[in-house]
């Protein structure tokens, strides 16, 4: 994956240009309107698309939103989108697994937003806004989205391109540690996938059956919680799991969606809301939302008689073995 950085570059440039152009406007649009409306929910998704792939950065933005009067369920819509729909995350995801997987991930994220946020709204979460400090100067999106640059400045001036390069530098620094860890885990999974003892969980109850999809979605979200990687770090792991038949398509989507129940995130939720032990109910709702997102994405594709697939590693192993045997003869 690292060798593909020249292909990642266009995604980063586009993300930098769009964020520098519209990030400030999107941030203002969500913080200036605290009414509970469906358009407000989708404005939060838009802010997430222009957000950061950094786990800490995205979760740090939630208290700032809450302090600005944004309803908790809208803040969670932002968080789900920032973990799954940012432009550069989507471009890396598409490069690694293909556009059909990246599109499925986007569909799953929207299903999760629509499934989880209404229930979170019914919980009537109370944020401890009075005890939340002001905007964090390091890694807080409210300070990064401090101005909106016009297109002519962005494209035709050193100031514009310097802003884009700063964005790319920040995001590269945020994703690099988790990506390195994800590549390490992915390599171990690839190696294990070639062994006869490796469990082929993807088709545990048959190929593309409801029970197999349900089991994969539940296990994928649970495994994501155990590993607790940042969004980009999940990509090499799910790539390896899918190719090794460790998880089926619904499990792959649920695995990435469950990045919002990182263990440190749960601690942040407990700090942001007067919930105490009840924060685990909130985590459970997000877990269920990740499962429904994986299943929903699968069912949407199924409506068009389509299911994303990649050649499994066992098939690649057989092809390699046949090729080596051919060379020997």
C-alpha positions in Angstrom: 0.0 0.0 0.0 2.8 2.4 0.8 4.2 2.1 -2.7 0.9 3.4 -4.0 1.4 6.9 -2.5 1.6 8.6 -6.0 -2.0 7.4 -6.5 -3.1 8.6 -3.0 -1.8 12.0 -3.9 -4.7 13.2 -6.1 -7.1 12.2 -3.3 -5.2 14.2 -0.8 -5.0 17.3 -3.1 -8.7 17.2 -3.8 -9.4 16.8 -0.1 -7.2 19.7 0.7 -8.7 22.0 -1.9 -12.3 21.2 -1.0 -11.6 21.4 2.7 -9.8 24.8 2.5 -12.6 26.1 0.2 -15.7 24.8 2.1 -14.5 23.6 5.6 -15.1 26.9 7.3 -18.5 27.4 5.8 -19.6 23.9 6.7 -18.4 24.3 10.3 -20.3 27.6 10.6 -23.5 26.1 9.1 -23.6 23.4 11.7 -22.6 25.4 14.8 -24.9 28.3 13.8 -28.1 26.2 13.7 -28.8 24.0 16.7 -32.4 23.1 15.7 -33.2 19.4 15.5 -33.9 19.0 11.8 -33.1 16.4 9.1 -31.1 19.0 7.1 -29.1 19.7 10.2 -28.3 16.0 10.4 -27.0 16.0 6.8 -25.1 19.2 7.3 -23.2 17.3 10.1 -22.5 14.6 7.6 -21.1 17.2 5.2 -18.8 18.6 8.0 -17.6 15.0 8.6 -16.8 14.6 4.9 -14.6 17.6 5.2 -13.2 16.5 8.5 -10.1 14.6 9.6 -9.2 10.9 9.5 -7.5 11.3 12.8 -9.4 9.5 15.6 -8.4 12.0 18.3 -9.0 15.0 16.1 -12.5 14.0 15.2 -13.6 13.0 18.7 -12.1 16.3 20.1 -14.4 18.2 17.8 -17.5 16.7 19.4 -17.2 18.7 22.7 -16.8 21.9 20.7 -19.9 21.1 18.7 -21.9 20.3 21.9 -20.6 23.6 23.5 -21.9 25.4 20.5 -25.4 24.0 21.1 -25.3 21.3 18.5 -27.7 18.4 19.6 -25.8 15.2 20.6 -27.3 13.0 17.9 -26.1 15.6 15.2 -22.6 15.5 16.8 -22.6 11.7 16.4 -23.7 12.0 12.8 -20.6 14.2 12.3 -18.4 11.6 14.0 -19.7 8.7 12.0 -19.1 10.6 8.8 -15.6 11.8 9.7 -14.6 8.2 10.4 -16.0 6.8 7.1 -16.6 9.5 4.5 -13.6 11.9 4.4 -12.4 12.3 0.9 -8.9 11.0 1.4 -10.1 8.1 3.5 -12.5 7.2 0.7 -9.7 7.5 -2.0 -7.4 5.2 0.0 -10.2 2.7 0.6 -11.1 2.7 -3.1 -7.5 2.1 -4.0 -7.1 -0.8 -1.6 -10.3 -2.7 -2.1 -12.0 -1.1 -5.1 -14.6 1.5 -5.8 -17.5 -0.9 -5.2 -16.2 -1.5 -1.6 -15.6 2.2 -1.0 -19.1 3.0 -2.3 -20.5 0.3 -0.1 -18.7 1.8 2.9 -20.4 5.2 2.2 -23.8 3.5 1.9 -23.2 1.7 5.2 -22.2 4.9 6.9 -25.4 6.6 5.8 -27.4 3.6 6.9 -25.7 3.8 10.3 -26.4 7.5 10.6 -30.1 7.0 9.8 -30.4 4.0 12.1 -28.4 5.1 15.2 -28.9 8.8 15.5 -32.7 8.8 16.0 -32.3 6.3 18.9 -29.4 8.5 20.3 -31.8 11.4 20.1 -34.4 9.5 22.1 -31.9 8.9 24.8 -32.0 12.6 25.6 -28.3 12.7 26.3 -27.3 15.7 28.4 -23.9 17.2 27.5 -21.7 18.7 30.2 -21.2 21.8 28.1 -20.5 24.0 31.0 -17.4 22.0 32.0 -16.1 21.6 28.5 -13.0 23.8 27.9 -12.8 26.1 24.9 -11.6 25.0 21.5 -8.4 23.0 21.6 -5.6 24.8 19.8 -3.9 21.5 18.7 -5.8 19.1 16.6 -9.2 20.8 16.9 -11.2 21.3 13.6 -12.8 24.6 14.8 -9.4 26.2 14.8 -8.3 24.6 11.6 -11.4 25.7 9.8 -10.8 29.3 10.6 -11.2 30.8 7.1 -12.6 30.0 3.7 -10.3 30.7 0.7 -11.8 31.5 -2.7 -10.9 29.3 -5.6 -8.7 31.9 -7.3 -6.6 32.2 -4.1 -6.5 28.4 -3.7 -5.4 27.6 -7.2 -3.4 30.6 -8.2 -1.5 31.8 -5.2 1.2 30.5 -2.9 -1.1 31.2 0.1 -3.7 28.8 -1.3 -1.3 26.0 -2.0 0.5 26.4 1.3 -2.9 25.9 3.0 -3.4 22.7 1.0 0.1 21.5 1.9 -0.5 22.2 5.6 -3.7 20.2 5.4 -1.9 17.3 3.7 0.9 17.4 6.3 -1.5 17.4 9.2 -3.6 14.5 7.9 -0.5 12.4 6.9 0.9 12.8 10.4 -2.5 11.7 11.9 -3.0 8.6 9.8 0.6 7.4 9.6 0.9 5.6 13.0 -2.4 3.8 12.7 -1.7 2.9 9.0 1.7 1.4 9.9 0.1 -0.7 12.7 -2.7 -1.8 10.3 -0.2 -2.9 7.7 1.6 -4.9 10.3 -1.7 -6.6 11.4 -2.7 -7.1 7.8 0.6 -8.8 7.0 0.1 -11.2 9.9 -3.4 -12.0 8.7 -2.3 -12.6 5.1 0.4 -15.0 6.3 -2.1 -16.8 8.6 -4.6 -17.0 5.8 -2.3 -19.4 3.9 -2.3 -21.9 6.8 -4.7 -24.8 6.9 -5.8 -23.9 10.4 -7.1 -20.5 9.4 -10.8 -20.2 10.1 -12.9 -19.4 6.9 -15.5 -17.4 8.8 -16.8 -15.6 5.7 -19.1 -18.4 4.7 -19.7 -19.9 8.1 -23.4 -20.6 7.4 -23.1 -20.9 3.6 -22.3 -18.5 0.8 -24.1 -15.1 1.0 -26.8 -16.5 3.3 -28.6 -14.2 5.8 -27.1 -16.1 8.8 -23.6 -15.8 7.4 -24.1 -12.1 6.7 -25.5 -11.5 10.2 -22.7 -13.4 11.9 -20.0 -11.6 9.8 -21.5 -8.2 10.6 -21.6 -8.9 14.4 -18.1 -10.4 14.5 -16.6 -7.6 12.2 -17.8 -4.9 14.5 -16.6 -6.8 17.6 -13.2 -7.4 16.1 -12.9 -3.7 15.3 -13.5 -2.8 18.9 -10.9 -5.3 20.1 -8.2 -3.9 17.7 -9.3 -0.3 18.2 -7.4 1.1 15.2 -8.0 4.5 13.7 -10.0 4.6 10.4 -7.1 4.4 7.9 -5.4 1.7 9.9 -8.5 -0.4 9.5 -8.1 -0.6 5.7 -5.1 -3.0 5.4 -6.7 -5.1 8.1 -10.1 -5.5 6.3 -8.3 -6.0 3.0 -6.3 -8.9 4.5 -9.4 -10.3 6.3 -11.5 -10.3 3.1 -8.9 -11.9 0.9 -8.2 -14.6 3.5 -11.9 -15.3 3.8 -11.7 -14.2 7.5 -14.7 -12.0 7.0 -17.4 -11.6 4.4 -18.5 -8.3 2.8 -21.0 -7.3 5.6 -18.3 -7.9 8.2 -15.8 -5.7 6.3 -18.2 -2.8 6.3 -19.2 -3.2 9.9 -15.5 -3.5 10.9 -14.8 0.0 9.5 -18.1 1.5 10.8 -17.3 0.3 14.3 -14.3 2.7 14.5 -16.6 5.0 16.5 -16.5 2.6 19.4 -12.7 2.7 19.9 -12.1 2.2 23.6 -10.7 5.8 24.0 -13.7 7.1 22.2 -16.0 5.6 24.9 -14.0 7.3 27.6 -14.5 10.6 25.7 -18.3 10.0 25.5 -18.4 9.4 29.2 -16.6 12.7 29.7 -18.9 14.6 27.3 -22.2 13.3 28.7 -23.7 12.8 32.1 -24.0 9.1 31.6 -21.6 7.2 33.8 -21.9 3.5 33.3 -24.9 4.2 30.9 -22.3 5.2 28.4 -22.1 1.5 27.5 -25.7 1.7 26.3 -24.6 4.4 24.0 -21.6 2.2 22.8 -24.1 -0.6 22.3 -26.3 1.5 20.1 -23.3 2.5 18.0 -22.3 -1.1 17.8 -25.8 -2.0 16.6 -25.6 0.8 14.1 -22.4 -0.5 12.7 -23.9 -4.0 12.3 -27.0 -2.5 10.6 -24.7 -0.4 8.4 -22.9 -3.5 7.2 -26.1 -5.4 6.6 -27.8 -2.4 5.0 -25.0 -1.8 2.5 -25.2 -5.5 1.6 -28.9 -5.5 1.1 -28.8 -2.3 -1.0 -26.3 -4.0 -3.4 -28.4 -7.2 -3.3 -31.4 -5.2 -4.6 -29.3 -4.8 -7.8 -28.2 -8.4 -7.8 -24.6 -7.5 -6.9 -22.2 -8.4 -4.2 -18.6 -7.1 -4.1 -15.9 -9.7 -4.2 -12.2 -10.2 -4.5 -10.2 -13.3 -5.4 -9.6 -15.1 -2.0 -6.0 -15.7 -0.9 -6.5 -19.4 -1.1 -7.2 -19.1 -4.8 -4.2 -16.9 -5.2 -2.1 -19.6 -3.4 -3.3 -22.3 -5.7 -2.5 -20.2 -8.8 1.0 -19.5 -7.4 1.5 -23.2 -6.7 0.4 -24.1 -10.2 2.7 -21.5 -11.7 5.7 -22.8 -9.7 4.9 -26.3 -10.7 4.8 -25.2 -14.3 8.3 -23.6 -13.9 9.7 -26.8 -12.5 8.6 -28.7 -15.5 
